[in-house]
Amino acid sequence: MIPAIRPGTMTDMDPELEAFIPLFPQADLSDPVTARRHFAELAAAVPKPDTTGMEVRDLVVPADPEVAVRIYRPHAATGAIVWLHGGGFVMGDVHTEHPWAARLADLAGAVVVSVDYRLAPENPFPAALDDAYAALVWTADNAAELGVDPQRIGVGGHSSGGGIAAAVALRARDEGGPHLCFQLLNQPGLDDRQRTWSARTFTDTPWMNRDKAAAMWRHYLGGRPASPYAAPARAEDLSGLPPAYVATAELCPNRDEDIDYAVRLLQAGVSVELHQWAGTFHGSQAILSAAVSQRQITELAAALGRALAE
């Protein structure tokens, strides 16, 4: 049965996506271990990417603690992106992100450093941010070995990974860290307060709804007050941040906070490209057989390619 959406609040869902809704696990993070298993099963069902045109290797970034990363290096790449997987801060790893990280590297012609950051609730904030930032510092320090220009390094991610990416950009600015030329934020989780219209209204949307969003923030914050590095929408000053591409899904609780963040970036003098995908739901880019999902991935890669080429 297709989950109901409150009448009168939504336009029609893309019919190709609607057919896949019964295959998605229930939107529930009450049991993180079970949620991780379901998430991994979903990712394993995605067609494997063709990686023959690139070098793929796993290594460990020296940090405290060490951070595992998977590097995708196309034969011709001038820039790189530190990439953070989605999963509500609770699920996911470099294996579940493999289908999309590889495609992003291939389509954008970019080195992708996919980060296996620590997960909540066992490792609440700031563990994931610290891991992501360590990966960024390592990428900048090893740009020559990676074959990329140190001035052409970006940060990005899906969902919770997009929120962590936005926080990495804030931290790099505030701490005078590595130069970032771009931030690629796909349906990012940015605001723990859940006050927007979409966050309050979307209680029955596929894959991500209000209750699941509230649970992911509880797991991530671990009972602590949220800072701008945990929930970037809380940052008062967005000036001096790298140019951004922000993508939103129409049937997503994060939608309005993402649009608000994009507008605030613009008002702070940051160049922003904003793409609102009609008829889509949170995470629908995972359905690679759907035409709109293919367009989402292609556009993300195109935006990254443009940013690294400038």
ABEGO torsion letter per residue (X at the ends): XBBBBBBGABBBBBAAAAAAAAABBBBBAABAAAAAAAAAAAAAABBBBBAAABBBBBBBBBBOBBBBBBBBBBABBABBBBBBBBGGGABEBAAAAAAAAAAAAAAAGBBBBBBBBBBOAABBOAAAAAAAAAAAAAAAAAAAAAGBBAABBBBBEBEAAAAAAAAAAAAAAAAGBBBBABBBBBGBBABAAGABAAAAABAABBGBBAAAAAAAAAAAAGGBBBBAAABAAABABABGBBBBBBBBBABBAAAAAAAAAAAAAAAAGBBBBBBBBBGBBBGAAABAABAAAAAAAAAAAAAAAAAAAX
